Structures are given as structure tokens and as C-alpha cells.
Amino acid sequence: MNFQRYENVEKFASRVTPFLEENEDKFSLFLGVLERIKAGDYKNPYMATIEEKGELLAIFQMTPPHPFNIIFVDEDQLTTCTDLCITELVNHSIQVESIISVKEWAVLFAQKWQEKTGGKYSLLMDQGLYRLDQVEESLEMSPGTWRYATAIDALLIEKWYSQFEQEAGLASTAPVEIRKRVKTMLDGKEVFLWEDQGEVVSMMKKSRPTAHGVTVGLVFTPAEKRRKGYGRTMVAAVSKELLREFEFCVLYTDMLNPTSNKIYQEIGYQKLIDSVHLKLETI
């Protein structure tokens, strides 16, 4: 069994992409980030595989400070691959602050990490990954229309971005970094807004396009505009628009929020897998 770290993203991509594309919806996060690495959007990415006799057993990817993404190709080798990966990370002093993966895989990895390092792990987000192929046509829609966000919306989006992080329990991003991210999103026409009678009442964004799919995220409606169906209506309407270009949409939900999970299912999103984001702490 061989642990192979890659410095060249093209070589890494050529090795792992065929498997990832067979599971394009399930591993859309990994694929989307890989495309951004290839585009030069991340510096010093961590890319590695575990192989045996030419067979791919596991795939790993990290773009600090973002989580370590883990995929196991051969689940029969789950424990052995986990042990080998953790040994490599520890021996080469690779700092991993958090991990994200299929729930079963991530929990096993975190438990093994705890045994190996004496550190601790904790839950950051208990997630469900959902896929949409067709919007439910009978869905009741709230008043208003969607539009692409533009530079004149930047300050509002920056404010809502910060509020989204707070409500989701995510680490707060510095205002200057939020400003950069919002500009990038606006330049890429990634942000959508819902307007009712000229007032912007909700937002969402698209990200990480793959060969056949796209991710929906950053769905946010300010507290004073909730319980009017704006978020659900916007996600339904924009997802339908995205399906003109892509075969499917995916999104991650907070499994501890039954309301949002119910809303997405009403739109037509169907659960693919349980996913989890875990924080790792070393002594």
C-alpha cells in the first residue's frame, strides 16, 4: 500500500478525476475545489492518494485554511487507509484544523486521529447533501422576482455574509476578506437576489460547477423578512434556471435545522448522503 503525495495538480487530477466523475454529485465539493486548484485559485494545496497494485484506494485534498476532504474508494480498506493517512500527516507535520467527508468516514478518521495524537475532535456541522433534478411544479411561490447581484449590492451582501456565518456557527471571516470574496462572487455573476416590490429580501449563490452539476449555497434571508417563503421561492426559481444549463444542482443543509431540510425537500431536492464537518484539535 503506497501513500502518494502530489505537487502537480494536473497529475493528481488525471489520477483521481475518472473516479470522481463516476460519482459527480456525491463528490461535487471535491471536484469543484479541484477545478479551482487547477485554475490557480489556491496556493499550496495538499493532494494525495493511497494506492495498491495500481488500484486507487483513497483520495485526500486540502486548501488551507479550508477542511481536509477525505474520500475512500475501497471501503474494505477503510481502517487501514485511515491509519496510513494519519501516520503520514503526523510524520510530516501537516496541520489539519478540520475534516469534511461522508459522515461514517469522517467520524472514523477523527476517532483514529484522537487515538494517534491524543487530541480531540468536535462537531462543526452535521450536514446532508441533497440533489435536485427537477423543481416541484406545484410549489406555492412568494411574490417577487430574482435577479443577479451587481456591485451596487456589495455592502448588503457583505453584511448578510457575516450574519450567515454567525447564524451557521461558522468562524467569523475578517471584513476585508469578506469584501474580497463578495467582489469575486459578483465578478463571476454567482450571487442571486430576490426582490419584492423593489426591496431585496433574500440571497443565494452558485459555486463549484462540475461537468454536469452546480452547487447552491449561501441561502440567507434576514430575520425580519422570514416566514414569508422568500428563501424557498428564490431557491426554487433560481435552481430551475440553473437546470437550464446543468443536469443537476446540489446543496448542503444543516441536519440540525429541520425547517430548512423540509423546505429543500418541498422544492424537489433529495438526500444523497450524510456528511459531516469536524474540528480537530491537537495537544
C-alpha positions in Angstrom: 0.0 0.0 0.0 1.5 3.3 -1.1 0.8 6.8 0.1 1.4 9.2 -2.8 1.6 13.0 -2.3 1.2 15.2 -5.4 2.8 18.5 -6.1 1.5 18.7 -9.7 -2.3 19.3 -9.8 -2.6 18.1 -13.4 -1.1 14.7 -12.5 -3.3 14.5 -9.4 -6.4 15.4 -11.4 -5.6 12.9 -14.2 -5.3 10.2 -11.5 -8.5 10.9 -9.5 -10.9 12.6 -11.8 -12.2 9.4 -13.6 -13.4 8.0 -10.2 -14.8 11.4 -9.0 -16.7 11.9 -12.2 -18.4 8.5 -11.8 -19.8 10.0 -8.5 -20.1 13.6 -9.7 -23.0 14.6 -7.4 -21.7 12.8 -4.3 -18.2 14.3 -4.6 -19.1 17.6 -6.2 -17.3 19.5 -3.4 -14.0 17.7 -4.1 -14.4 18.1 -7.8 -15.3 21.8 -7.6 -12.3 22.6 -5.4 -10.0 20.6 -7.6 -11.1 22.7 -10.6 -10.3 25.9 -8.6 -6.8 24.5 -7.7 -6.2 23.9 -11.4 -7.3 27.4 -12.1 -4.7 28.7 -9.6 -7.2 30.0 -7.1 -5.4 28.2 -4.1 -1.8 28.3 -3.0 0.0 25.3 -1.7 -2.9 22.7 -1.9 -2.4 19.4 -0.3 -3.2 16.5 -2.7 -2.6 12.8 -2.0 -3.8 9.3 -2.8 -3.4 5.8 -1.4 -2.9 3.1 -4.0 -2.1 -0.6 -4.1 -1.1 -2.5 -7.2 -2.3 0.3 -9.4 -5.7 0.5 -7.7 -6.9 3.7 -6.2 -8.0 3.2 -2.6 -8.3 6.7 -1.1 -8.1 10.4 -2.1 -7.2 13.4 0.0 -7.3 17.1 -0.7 -6.9 20.3 1.4 -6.7 24.0 0.6 -5.7 25.6 3.9 -7.5 27.0 5.9 -10.3 25.0 4.5 -11.1 21.5 5.7 -9.3 18.3 4.8 -11.5 16.4 2.3 -11.4 12.6 2.6 -12.7 10.1 0.0 -12.4 6.3 0.3 -12.7 4.4 -2.9 -12.4 1.0 -1.4 -14.4 0.8 1.9 -13.0 -2.6 2.7 -9.7 -0.8 3.3 -11.2 2.0 5.3 -9.4 1.4 8.6 -6.0 0.6 7.0 -6.1 3.7 4.8 -7.2 5.9 7.6 -4.3 4.8 9.8 -1.8 5.2 7.0 -3.1 8.8 6.2 -2.9 9.9 9.8 0.6 8.5 10.2 1.7 10.4 7.1 0.1 13.7 8.3 1.7 13.4 11.7 5.1 12.3 10.5 5.3 15.3 8.0 3.8 17.8 10.5 0.8 18.6 8.2 -1.6 20.8 10.1 -5.2 19.8 9.8 -7.7 22.0 11.5 -10.9 20.3 10.4 -12.1 17.5 8.1 -15.2 17.1 5.9 -16.4 13.8 4.4 -19.1 11.2 4.4 -20.2 11.0 8.0 -19.1 7.5 8.6 -15.7 8.1 7.1 -15.1 11.4 8.9 -16.1 10.0 12.3 -13.8 7.1 12.0 -10.9 9.4 10.8 -11.5 11.7 13.8 -11.6 8.8 16.3 -8.3 7.4 14.9 -6.8 10.9 14.9 -7.7 11.2 18.6 -6.1 7.8 19.4 -3.0 8.7 17.4 -2.4 12.3 18.6 -4.2 12.5 21.9 -6.1 15.4 20.5 -9.9 16.0 20.5 -12.5 16.4 17.8 -15.8 18.2 17.9 -18.8 18.7 15.6 -18.8 21.9 13.4 -21.7 21.0 11.1 -23.9 17.9 10.8 -24.8 18.1 7.1 -27.0 16.4 4.5 -26.0 16.6 0.8 -29.1 16.9 -1.4 -29.5 16.7 -5.2 -32.1 18.3 -7.4 -33.0 17.1 -11.0 -36.4 18.8 -11.3 -38.2 21.5 -9.4 -41.6 20.6 -7.9 -44.0 22.4 -10.2 -46.9 22.6 -7.7 -44.8 24.7 -5.2 -46.6 27.8 -4.0 -44.4 30.8 -4.8 -44.0 34.1 -2.9 -44.3 37.4 -4.6 -41.3 38.9 -6.3 -38.6 38.1 -8.9 -34.9 37.1 -8.9 -32.0 39.0 -10.4 -28.2 38.8 -10.5 -26.5 40.8 -7.8 -24.3 43.7 -9.0 -21.6 45.9 -7.5 -24.3 48.2 -6.0 -25.4 45.3 -3.8 -21.9 44.6 -2.4 -22.4 46.3 1.0 -25.7 44.4 1.6 -24.2 41.1 0.6 -21.1 41.7 2.8 -23.5 42.3 5.8 -25.6 39.3 5.1 -22.5 37.1 4.5 -21.3 38.0 8.1 -24.8 37.3 9.5 -24.9 34.0 7.7 -21.6 32.9 9.3 -22.8 33.9 12.8 -26.1 32.1 12.5 -24.5 29.0 11.0 -22.0 28.8 13.8 -19.0 29.3 11.4 -15.8 31.1 12.3 -16.1 34.8 11.5 -14.3 36.0 8.4 -12.5 39.3 8.6 -14.4 42.1 6.9 -11.6 42.8 4.4 -11.6 39.1 3.4 -15.4 39.1 3.1 -15.1 42.2 0.8 -12.7 40.3 -1.4 -14.9 37.2 -1.6 -18.0 39.2 -2.4 -16.2 41.0 -5.2 -15.1 37.7 -6.6 -18.6 36.3 -6.4 -20.1 39.4 -8.1 -17.5 39.4 -10.8 -18.4 35.8 -11.6 -22.2 36.6 -11.5 -22.6 34.0 -8.8 -25.0 35.8 -6.4 -28.7 35.9 -6.9 -31.1 38.2 -5.1 -34.9 38.0 -4.6 -36.8 41.3 -4.8 -40.3 42.0 -3.7 -41.7 45.4 -4.7 -38.2 46.8 -5.3 -36.8 45.6 -1.9 -34.1 42.9 -1.7 -35.3 40.3 0.8 -33.2 37.2 0.2 -30.0 35.9 -1.4 -28.2 32.8 -2.6 -25.2 31.9 -4.7 -24.0 29.2 -7.1 -20.5 27.7 -6.9 -18.2 24.9 -7.9 -19.6 24.0 -11.3 -18.7 20.5 -12.5 -19.2 18.8 -15.8 -22.9 18.3 -15.2 -23.8 19.9 -11.9 -23.5 23.1 -9.8 -23.7 23.8 -6.1 -26.3 26.0 -4.4 -25.3 27.7 -1.2 -25.2 30.9 1.0 -29.0 30.9 1.2 -29.9 33.7 3.5 -33.0 35.8 4.4 -32.7 38.4 7.2 -34.7 37.7 10.3 -37.3 40.5 9.7 -38.1 39.0 6.3 -38.5 35.4 7.3 -41.7 33.2 7.4 -42.8 34.7 4.0 -41.4 32.0 1.8 -38.8 34.2 0.1 -35.9 31.8 0.6 -37.7 28.8 -0.6 -39.2 30.6 -3.6 -35.8 32.0 -4.6 -34.0 28.7 -4.3 -36.8 27.0 -6.4 -36.8 29.7 -9.1 -33.0 30.0 -9.4 -32.5 26.3 -9.2 -34.9 25.9 -12.1 -32.9 28.5 -14.0 -29.6 26.7 -13.2 -31.1 23.4 -14.5 -31.3 25.0 -18.0 -27.5 24.9 -18.0 -26.8 21.9 -15.7 -28.2 18.4 -15.3 -28.5 18.8 -11.5 -28.0 21.0 -8.5 -26.6 20.0 -5.2 -26.6 21.7 -1.8 -25.5 21.1 1.8 -28.0 21.5 4.6 -27.7 21.7 8.4 -29.3 18.5 9.6 -30.0 20.1 13.0 -32.3 22.6 11.2 -35.4 20.6 10.3 -37.1 23.6 8.8 -34.5 24.2 6.0 -34.4 20.4 5.3 -38.1 20.3 4.9 -38.1 23.4 2.6 -35.5 21.9 0.3 -37.3 18.7 0.0 -40.5 20.6 -0.9 -38.6 22.1 -3.8 -37.6 18.7 -5.0 -34.1 18.2 -3.5 -33.5 14.6 -2.5 -30.9 13.5 0.1 -27.8 11.8 -1.3 -25.6 11.2 1.8 -25.0 12.3 5.3 -21.9 14.4 5.5 -20.1 16.0 8.5 -17.6 18.8 9.2 -15.5 18.1 12.3 -12.9 20.2 14.1 -9.6 18.6 15.1 -7.6 19.8 18.0 -4.1 18.6 18.8 -2.4 18.9 22.2 
